[in-house]
Amino acid sequence: MDIACRDDANLSVEAAIDLYKRSTLGERRPIDRPDIFAGMLKNASLTITAWHGERLVGIARSLTDFTYVAYLADLAVDIDYQRHGIGKRLIDETKRRLGPHCMIVLLAAPKANDYYPKLGFVHNPRAWMLAP
């Protein structure tokens, strides 16, 4: 399967929402609020997209200082394209664009708890979250 990853895609809100609906991440994101979704896309520090021809099949959206830490806010892959290494490739492409000492942190969705250790992520139970 020929998948191209890009960091310069002009991604519409509609295309992104459609991808999130086709992934399991749509269950936990404001797909019914295009205004919020627009801000999510606009204000991300680094967005890597995966394409199968003209079809958007994956996205890794991060907030980062490019030096010390990157928060991987979203990793979404079209359910029909999962288990083909696209998620790993999106993370690898994200790492490639970060500084050599920059760590990636994330909050895993419950369905993904078994996925991230396979990519080298280590669970740290000492995280804190302040909800709005």
DRENPA-3360 file (N, C-alpha, C; in nm, 2 decimals, always signed):
BEGIN
1 = MDIACRDD = +0.08/-0.12/+0.00/+0.00/+0.00/+0.00/+0.09/+0.12/+0.00 ~ +0.07/+0.21/-0.09/+0.15/+0.33/-0.11/+0.09/+0.45/-0.03 ~ +0.15/+0.48/+0.09/+0.10/+0.58/+0.17/+0.20/+0.70/+0.17 ~ +0.16/+0.82/+0.15/+0.25/+0.93/+0.15/+0.22/+1.02/+0.28 ~ +0.32/+1.05/+0.35/+0.31/+1.14/+0.47/+0.35/+1.28/+0.44 ~ +0.27/+1.38/+0.49/+0.30/+1.52/+0.46/+0.29/+1.60/+0.58 ~ +0.37/+1.71/+0.59/+0.35/+1.81/+0.70/+0.31/+1.94/+0.64 ~ +0.27/+1.95/+0.51/+0.23/+2.07/+0.45/+0.10/+2.07/+0.39;
9 = ANLSVEAA = +0.02/+1.97/+0.42/-0.12/+1.96/+0.36/-0.21/+2.07/+0.40 ~ -0.28/+2.12/+0.31/-0.38/+2.22/+0.33/-0.51/+2.15/+0.37 ~ -0.53/+2.12/+0.49/-0.63/+2.03/+0.54/-0.76/+2.11/+0.58 ~ -0.87/+2.07/+0.52/-0.99/+2.14/+0.55/-1.05/+2.08/+0.68 ~ -1.13/+2.15/+0.75/-1.20/+2.11/+0.87/-1.29/+1.99/+0.83 ~ -1.36/+2.00/+0.72/-1.45/+1.89/+0.68/-1.37/+1.76/+0.66 ~ -1.26/+1.77/+0.59/-1.18/+1.65/+0.56/-1.13/+1.58/+0.69 ~ -1.08/+1.67/+0.78/-1.03/+1.62/+0.91/-1.15/+1.55/+0.99;
17 = IDLYKRST = -1.26/+1.62/+1.00/-1.37/+1.56/+1.07/-1.41/+1.43/+1.01 ~ -1.42/+1.42/+0.88/-1.45/+1.30/+0.81/-1.35/+1.18/+0.85 ~ -1.22/+1.22/+0.86/-1.12/+1.12/+0.90/-1.15/+1.07/+1.04 ~ -1.17/+1.17/+1.13/-1.19/+1.13/+1.27/-1.32/+1.04/+1.29 ~ -1.42/+1.07/+1.20/-1.54/+0.98/+1.21/-1.50/+0.84/+1.16 ~ -1.41/+0.83/+1.06/-1.37/+0.70/+1.01/-1.27/+0.63/+1.10 ~ -1.23/+0.69/+1.21/-1.14/+0.63/+1.30/-1.21/+0.62/+1.44 ~ -1.15/+0.55/+1.53/-1.21/+0.54/+1.66/-1.20/+0.67/+1.74;
25 = LGERRPID = -1.11/+0.76/+1.70/-1.09/+0.88/+1.78/-1.21/+0.98/+1.77 ~ -1.30/+0.96/+1.67/-1.41/+1.05/+1.65/-1.51/+1.04/+1.77 ~ -1.50/+0.93/+1.84/-1.59/+0.91/+1.96/-1.55/+1.01/+2.07 ~ -1.43/+1.06/+2.07/-1.38/+1.14/+2.18/-1.33/+1.28/+2.14 ~ -1.38/+1.32/+2.02/-1.34/+1.45/+1.98/-1.47/+1.53/+1.93 ~ -1.46/+1.66/+1.93/-1.58/+1.74/+1.90/-1.62/+1.75/+1.75 ~ -1.65/+1.63/+1.70/-1.67/+1.63/+1.55/-1.80/+1.70/+1.52 ~ -1.89/+1.73/+1.61/-2.01/+1.81/+1.59/-1.99/+1.96/+1.60;
33 = RPDIFAGM = -1.86/+2.00/+1.63/-1.83/+2.14/+1.65/-1.72/+2.18/+1.55 ~ -1.75/+2.21/+1.43/-1.65/+2.25/+1.33/-1.57/+2.37/+1.37 ~ -1.63/+2.46/+1.45/-1.56/+2.58/+1.50/-1.44/+2.54/+1.59 ~ -1.47/+2.45/+1.68/-1.36/+2.40/+1.77/-1.26/+2.32/+1.70 ~ -1.31/+2.24/+1.60/-1.21/+2.16/+1.52/-1.12/+2.25/+1.44 ~ -1.17/+2.36/+1.39/-1.09/+2.45/+1.31/-0.98/+2.50/+1.40 ~ -1.01/+2.54/+1.53/-0.90/+2.58/+1.62/-0.80/+2.48/+1.65 ~ -0.85/+2.35/+1.66/-0.76/+2.24/+1.69/-0.66/+2.23/+1.58;
41 = LKNASLTI = -0.70/+2.24/+1.45/-0.61/+2.23/+1.34/-0.52/+2.35/+1.32 ~ -0.58/+2.47/+1.34/-0.50/+2.59/+1.32/-0.39/+2.61/+1.42 ~ -0.42/+2.57/+1.55/-0.33/+2.60/+1.66/-0.23/+2.48/+1.69 ~ -0.24/+2.37/+1.62/-0.14/+2.26/+1.64/+0.00/+2.31/+1.59 ~ +0.10/+2.27/+1.66/+0.24/+2.31/+1.63/+0.29/+2.23/+1.51 ~ +0.24/+2.10/+1.50/+0.29/+2.01/+1.40/+0.18/+1.91/+1.37 ~ +0.15/+1.91/+1.24/+0.05/+1.82/+1.19/+0.10/+1.74/+1.08 ~ +0.10/+1.61/+1.09/+0.15/+1.51/+0.99/+0.03/+1.44/+0.94;
49 = TAWHGERL = +0.01/+1.43/+0.81/-0.11/+1.36/+0.75/-0.06/+1.25/+0.67 ~ -0.14/+1.14/+0.66/-0.11/+1.03/+0.57/-0.22/+1.02/+0.47 ~ -0.17/+0.99/+0.34/-0.26/+0.99/+0.23/-0.24/+0.87/+0.15 ~ -0.35/+0.81/+0.10/-0.35/+0.70/+0.01/-0.41/+0.76/-0.12 ~ -0.32/+0.80/-0.21/-0.37/+0.88/-0.32/-0.42/+1.02/-0.28 ~ -0.55/+1.04/-0.31/-0.61/+1.17/-0.27/-0.69/+1.15/-0.14 ~ -0.69/+1.03/-0.08/-0.77/+1.00/+0.04/-0.69/+1.02/+0.16 ~ -0.74/+1.11/+0.25/-0.68/+1.13/+0.38/-0.71/+1.01/+0.47;
57 = VGIARSLT = -0.60/+0.94/+0.52/-0.62/+0.81/+0.59/-0.56/+0.82/+0.73 ~ -0.49/+0.92/+0.77/-0.43/+0.93/+0.90/-0.38/+1.07/+0.93 ~ -0.37/+1.10/+1.06/-0.33/+1.23/+1.11/-0.26/+1.21/+1.24 ~ -0.15/+1.28/+1.26/-0.09/+1.30/+1.39/-0.08/+1.45/+1.42 ~ -0.15/+1.49/+1.53/-0.15/+1.64/+1.56/-0.09/+1.66/+1.69 ~ +0.02/+1.75/+1.69/+0.10/+1.77/+1.81/+0.11/+1.91/+1.85 ~ +0.13/+1.94/+1.98/+0.16/+2.07/+2.04/+0.30/+2.05/+2.09 ~ +0.39/+2.14/+2.05/+0.53/+2.12/+2.09/+0.61/+2.25/+2.09;
65 = DFTYVAYL = +0.73/+2.24/+2.17/+0.83/+2.35/+2.16/+0.94/+2.30/+2.07 ~ +0.93/+2.19/+2.01/+1.03/+2.13/+1.92/+1.17/+2.10/+1.98 ~ +1.18/+2.12/+2.11/+1.31/+2.11/+2.18/+1.31/+2.00/+2.29 ~ +1.21/+2.02/+2.38/+1.20/+1.94/+2.50/+1.09/+1.84/+2.50 ~ +0.97/+1.88/+2.46/+0.85/+1.80/+2.47/+0.75/+1.83/+2.36 ~ +0.69/+1.72/+2.32/+0.58/+1.73/+2.22/+0.46/+1.65/+2.28 ~ +0.35/+1.71/+2.28/+0.23/+1.64/+2.33/+0.15/+1.59/+2.20 ~ +0.15/+1.46/+2.18/+0.08/+1.41/+2.07/-0.07/+1.41/+2.11;
73 = ADLAVDID = -0.14/+1.51/+2.06/-0.28/+1.53/+2.10/-0.37/+1.43/+2.03 ~ -0.34/+1.40/+1.90/-0.43/+1.31/+1.83/-0.35/+1.22/+1.74 ~ -0.38/+1.10/+1.74/-0.33/+1.00/+1.64/-0.45/+0.93/+1.59 ~ -0.49/+0.96/+1.46/-0.61/+0.89/+1.41/-0.58/+0.83/+1.28 ~ -0.62/+0.71/+1.26/-0.61/+0.63/+1.13/-0.74/+0.58/+1.09 ~ -0.78/+0.60/+0.97/-0.90/+0.54/+0.91/-0.91/+0.39/+0.95 ~ -1.02/+0.35/+1.00/-1.04/+0.21/+1.05/-1.01/+0.11/+0.94 ~ -1.04/+0.14/+0.82/-1.01/+0.05/+0.70/-0.86/+0.04/+0.67;
81 = YQRHGIGK = -0.78/+0.13/+0.73/-0.64/+0.14/+0.70/-0.55/+0.10/+0.82 ~ -0.62/+0.07/+0.93/-0.54/+0.03/+1.05/-0.48/-0.11/+1.04 ~ -0.37/-0.13/+1.11/-0.29/-0.25/+1.11/-0.21/-0.26/+0.99 ~ -0.17/-0.15/+0.93/-0.08/-0.14/+0.81/+0.04/-0.06/+0.84 ~ +0.06/-0.02/+0.97/+0.18/+0.06/+1.01/+0.17/+0.21/+0.99 ~ +0.05/+0.26/+0.96/+0.03/+0.40/+0.93/+0.05/+0.48/+1.06 ~ -0.01/+0.43/+1.17/+0.01/+0.50/+1.30/+0.16/+0.51/+1.34 ~ +0.23/+0.40/+1.33/+0.37/+0.40/+1.36/+0.45/+0.50/+1.27;
89 = RLIDETKR = +0.41/+0.50/+1.14/+0.48/+0.59/+1.05/+0.45/+0.73/+1.08 ~ +0.33/+0.77/+1.12/+0.29/+0.90/+1.16/+0.38/+0.95/+1.28 ~ +0.39/+0.86/+1.38/+0.47/+0.89/+1.49/+0.62/+0.90/+1.45 ~ +0.67/+0.82/+1.37/+0.81/+0.83/+1.32/+0.83/+0.96/+1.25 ~ +0.74/+1.00/+1.17/+0.75/+1.13/+1.09/+0.74/+1.24/+1.19 ~ +0.66/+1.23/+1.29/+0.66/+1.34/+1.39/+0.79/+1.35/+1.46 ~ +0.85/+1.24/+1.51/+0.98/+1.23/+1.57/+1.09/+1.29/+1.49 ~ +1.08/+1.27/+1.36/+1.18/+1.31/+1.26/+1.19/+1.47/+1.26;
97 = RLGPHCMI = +1.07/+1.53/+1.28/+1.07/+1.67/+1.27/+1.09/+1.75/+1.40 ~ +1.11/+1.67/+1.51/+1.14/+1.73/+1.64/+1.29/+1.73/+1.67 ~ +1.33/+1.81/+1.77/+1.47/+1.81/+1.81/+1.51/+1.67/+1.85 ~ +1.64/+1.65/+1.85/+1.69/+1.51/+1.89/+1.67/+1.47/+2.03 ~ +1.64/+1.57/+2.12/+1.62/+1.53/+2.26/+1.47/+1.55/+2.30 ~ +1.39/+1.58/+2.20/+1.25/+1.61/+2.23/+1.17/+1.48/+2.26 ~ +1.10/+1.47/+2.37/+1.02/+1.35/+2.40/+0.88/+1.37/+2.36 ~ +0.81/+1.27/+2.33/+0.67/+1.27/+2.29/+0.59/+1.21/+2.41;
105 = VLLAAPKA = +0.49/+1.29/+2.45/+0.40/+1.24/+2.56/+0.25/+1.24/+2.50 ~ +0.17/+1.15/+2.56/+0.03/+1.15/+2.51/-0.06/+1.09/+2.62 ~ -0.19/+1.11/+2.61/-0.29/+1.05/+2.69/-0.35/+0.94/+2.59 ~ -0.34/+0.82/+2.63/-0.39/+0.71/+2.54/-0.54/+0.69/+2.56 ~ -0.61/+0.68/+2.45/-0.75/+0.64/+2.45/-0.76/+0.50/+2.51 ~ -0.86/+0.47/+2.58/-0.87/+0.33/+2.64/-0.85/+0.22/+2.54 ~ -0.90/+0.23/+2.42/-0.88/+0.13/+2.32/-0.74/+0.11/+2.27 ~ -0.66/+0.21/+2.30/-0.52/+0.22/+2.24/-0.42/+0.18/+2.35;
113 = NDYYPKLG = -0.46/+0.15/+2.47/-0.36/+0.12/+2.58/-0.27/+0.01/+2.55 ~ -0.30/-0.09/+2.46/-0.21/-0.20/+2.43/-0.13/-0.16/+2.31 ~ -0.17/-0.06/+2.23/-0.10/-0.02/+2.11/+0.03/+0.05/+2.14 ~ +0.03/+0.15/+2.22/+0.15/+0.24/+2.24/+0.27/+0.17/+2.30 ~ +0.26/+0.08/+2.39/+0.38/+0.01/+2.43/+0.45/-0.06/+2.32 ~ +0.38/-0.11/+2.22/+0.44/-0.18/+2.10/+0.53/-0.08/+2.02 ~ +0.51/+0.05/+2.04/+0.59/+0.15/+1.97/+0.70/+0.21/+2.06 ~ +0.71/+0.16/+2.18/+0.82/+0.21/+2.27/+0.77/+0.30/+2.37;
121 = FVHNPRAW = +0.64/+0.34/+2.38/+0.59/+0.43/+2.48/+0.59/+0.36/+2.61 ~ +0.62/+0.43/+2.72/+0.62/+0.38/+2.86/+0.51/+0.45/+2.93 ~ +0.43/+0.37/+3.01/+0.32/+0.43/+3.09/+0.38/+0.50/+3.21 ~ +0.33/+0.62/+3.24/+0.37/+0.70/+3.35/+0.24/+0.74/+3.43 ~ +0.21/+0.68/+3.54/+0.09/+0.71/+3.61/+0.09/+0.85/+3.69 ~ +0.20/+0.92/+3.68/+0.21/+1.05/+3.76/+0.17/+1.17/+3.68 ~ +0.08/+1.16/+3.59/+0.03/+1.27/+3.51/-0.09/+1.33/+3.58 ~ -0.10/+1.46/+3.56/-0.22/+1.54/+3.62/-0.29/+1.61/+3.51;
129 = MLAP = -0.42/+1.62/+3.52/-0.50/+1.69/+3.42/-0.60/+1.78/+3.49 ~ -0.61/+1.90/+3.43/-0.71/+2.00/+3.48/-0.81/+2.02/+3.37 ~ -0.93/+1.97/+3.40/-1.04/+1.98/+3.30/-1.10/+2.12/+3.29 ~ -1.15/+2.16/+3.18/-1.21/+2.30/+3.17/-1.33/+2.32/+3.26;
% end
